[in-house]
Amino acid sequence: MTGSSSSSSSSPSLTTLSSSNIKHNLPIVLDMENVQYATWAELFKIHARSHRVIDYIIPTSKTIPPSTDAAKEEWITIDATVLKWIYATISDDLLNTILDPDLSAQQAWERLLDIFQDNKSSRAITLEQEFSNTAMEDFPNGSAYCQRLKMLANQLKNVGVPISNNLLVLQMVAGLTEA
């Protein structure tokens, strides 16, 4: 088990953690269909850093195991809170995929990372096809069409296939209707 030093000046307040509204700070629900893993992970890490609990998902060499029973109990309680944050910001399908008894926040974090790293290539192919075949005629207006292309470009970036602004503009023009 990993931990952090348990001095009261560096430990997060359990009250503050419990009252933190993760959905207010991380409005994205991570799911397999609308892959925004990189965005979700970055927002989650910012939230964790702001509450001084980043070590619970990404331990460092400075992370020290708790040494007393009280420190171990505090670690377990804070870890459970961070785990609840993860569960509250992922889809039911992902929750059912990673959920196991006695899972730590770090283990849940790593399982999600593995899921999205393993599916990168196949997801990139699917997204590239969708990006290339998106046409304005399938949308109620130009704004919705442009937003869809931008969202697909962002998703491609998240799986390691960035779309240049030039290619985005070319695809936008290519998909326009004659009118």
Residue pairs with C-beta under 8 A, 6 or more apart in sequence:
1 65
1 66
1 72
1 75
1 104
2 55
2 59
2 63
2 65
2 106
3 55
3 63
3 64
3 65
3 66
3 71
3 72
3 75
4 10
4 11
4 55
4 63
4 64
4 66
4 75
5 64
6 66
6 68
6 70
6 71
6 74
6 75
10 52
11 52
11 74
11 78
12 51
12 52
12 53
12 78
14 74
14 77
14 78
14 81
16 51
17 51
17 53
17 78
17 81
17 82
18 81
20 47
20 51
20 85
22 47
22 85
22 88
22 89
23 88
23 89
25 43
25 46
25 47
26 40
26 43
26 44
26 47
26 85
26 89
28 36
28 39
28 40
28 43
28 89
29 89
29 90
29 91
30 36
30 37
30 40
30 89
30 90
30 91
30 94
30 112
31 90
31 91
31 93
31 94
32 91
32 93
32 94
32 115
32 119
34 155
35 116
35 123
35 127
35 155
35 158
35 159
36 154
36 155
36 158
37 112
37 116
37 158
38 157
38 158
39 154
39 158
40 89
41 112
41 113
44 57
44 85
44 86
44 89
45 54
45 57
45 58
47 85
48 54
48 56
48 57
48 82
48 85
53 78
53 81
53 82
55 63
56 78
56 79
56 82
56 104
56 105
56 106
57 82
57 86
57 105
57 106
57 109
58 106
58 109
59 106
66 72
66 74
66 75
79 104
79 105
79 106
80 105
82 105
83 103
83 104
83 105
83 108
85 105
86 105
86 108
86 109
86 112
87 95
87 99
87 108
90 98
90 112
94 112
94 115
97 111
97 115
98 108
98 111
98 112
98 115
100 107
120 159
120 160
123 155
123 159
124 156
124 159
124 160
124 161
127 152
127 155
127 156
127 159
127 161
128 156
128 161
130 152
131 149
131 152
131 153
131 156
131 163
131 171
132 171
134 145
134 148
134 149
134 152
134 171
134 175
135 145
135 175
135 177
136 142
136 145
136 175
136 176
136 177
137 177
138 145
139 145
139 148
145 172
145 175
146 172
149 168
149 171
149 172
149 175
150 168
152 163
153 163
153 168
156 162
156 163
157 163
163 171
